[in-house]
Amino acid sequence: MKVASFTIAGTASYGVVTDKGVIDAGKRLKAYPTLKALLAKGSLDELKKLAGEKPDYALQDVACCRQYPIPTRSSASASTTPRIWLRAAIRRRRIR
């Protein structure tokens, strides 16, 4: 099962991607307005139930987005994290 965040006609949503198109889970699962909300609740079974239904949109009609349209970190911590990883990688190379 493939899951994607997407926009269509300026509206953001998420859904199940099939060979025939995209099933709009954001429209069908009112309890989970975003993919992030669905994943936070651990409700992937809800998406699996939709997998066999008729697609709402053709693949060429939607524009895929990044996985989480809402950032989860502040910009300050996000900019320092790669530096921390780089330092750790350099240390590992020195030890070996």
C-alpha positions as CSV (number, residue, x, y, z in Angstrom):
1,M,0.0,0.0,0.0
2,K,1.3,3.4,-1.0
3,V,0.3,6.5,0.9
4,A,0.9,10.1,-0.2
5,S,0.1,13.7,0.8
6,F,-1.1,15.7,-2.2
7,T,-2.9,18.8,-3.3
8,I,-5.7,19.1,-5.8
9,A,-7.3,22.4,-6.9
10,G,-5.3,24.1,-4.1
11,T,-6.7,21.8,-1.3
12,A,-4.3,19.6,0.6
13,S,-5.2,16.1,1.5
14,Y,-3.7,12.6,1.7
15,G,-4.7,9.1,0.5
16,V,-3.9,5.7,-0.9
17,V,-2.1,5.6,-4.3
18,T,-3.1,2.8,-6.6
19,D,-2.4,1.9,-10.3
20,K,-5.7,3.5,-11.2
21,G,-5.5,6.7,-9.2
22,V,-5.6,8.2,-5.8
23,I,-8.2,7.4,-3.1
24,D,-8.8,10.6,-1.0
25,A,-8.6,9.4,2.6
26,G,-8.6,13.0,3.9
27,K,-12.1,13.4,2.4
28,R,-13.4,10.0,3.6
29,L,-11.8,9.8,7.1
30,K,-13.2,12.8,8.9
31,A,-11.6,11.8,12.2
32,Y,-8.2,12.2,10.7
33,P,-8.0,15.4,8.7
34,T,-4.2,15.0,8.0
35,L,-1.8,12.2,7.4
36,K,0.1,13.3,10.4
37,A,-3.1,12.9,12.6
38,L,-3.7,9.5,11.2
39,L,-0.1,8.3,11.9
40,A,-0.2,9.8,15.3
41,K,-3.2,7.7,16.2
42,G,-1.7,4.6,14.6
43,S,-4.7,4.1,12.5
44,L,-3.2,2.5,9.4
45,D,-6.0,-0.1,9.4
46,E,-8.4,2.7,8.4
47,L,-6.3,3.3,5.3
48,K,-6.2,-0.4,4.5
49,K,-10.0,-0.5,4.4
50,L,-10.0,2.1,1.7
51,A,-7.4,0.4,-0.5
52,G,-10.0,-1.5,-2.6
53,E,-12.3,1.4,-3.3
54,K,-12.7,3.4,-6.5
55,P,-10.1,6.2,-6.8
56,D,-11.3,9.7,-6.5
57,Y,-8.6,11.3,-8.7
58,A,-6.3,10.2,-11.6
59,L,-2.6,10.3,-10.7
60,Q,-1.9,13.1,-13.2
61,D,-4.6,15.4,-11.6
62,V,-2.8,15.6,-8.2
63,A,0.4,17.2,-7.1
64,C,2.3,15.2,-4.6
65,C,3.6,16.9,-1.5
66,R,6.3,16.0,1.0
67,Q,5.3,13.5,3.6
68,Y,4.4,16.0,6.4
69,P,3.2,19.3,5.1
70,I,3.4,20.7,8.7
71,P,6.9,21.1,10.1
72,T,7.5,19.3,13.4
73,R,10.8,21.0,14.4
74,S,11.7,24.6,14.9
75,S,14.0,26.0,12.2
76,A,16.8,26.5,14.7
77,S,17.0,22.9,15.7
78,A,16.6,21.7,12.2
79,S,19.6,23.7,11.0
80,T,21.9,22.5,13.8
81,T,20.9,18.8,13.5
82,P,23.0,18.1,10.3
83,R,26.0,19.6,12.0
84,I,25.6,17.3,14.9
85,W,25.4,14.3,12.6
86,L,28.4,15.4,10.7
87,R,30.5,15.7,13.9
88,A,29.4,12.2,14.9
89,A,30.4,10.8,11.5
90,I,33.8,12.5,11.7
91,R,34.4,11.1,15.2
92,R,33.5,7.5,14.0
93,R,36.0,7.7,11.3
94,R,38.8,8.9,13.7
95,I,38.0,6.0,16.1
96,R,38.2,3.3,13.3
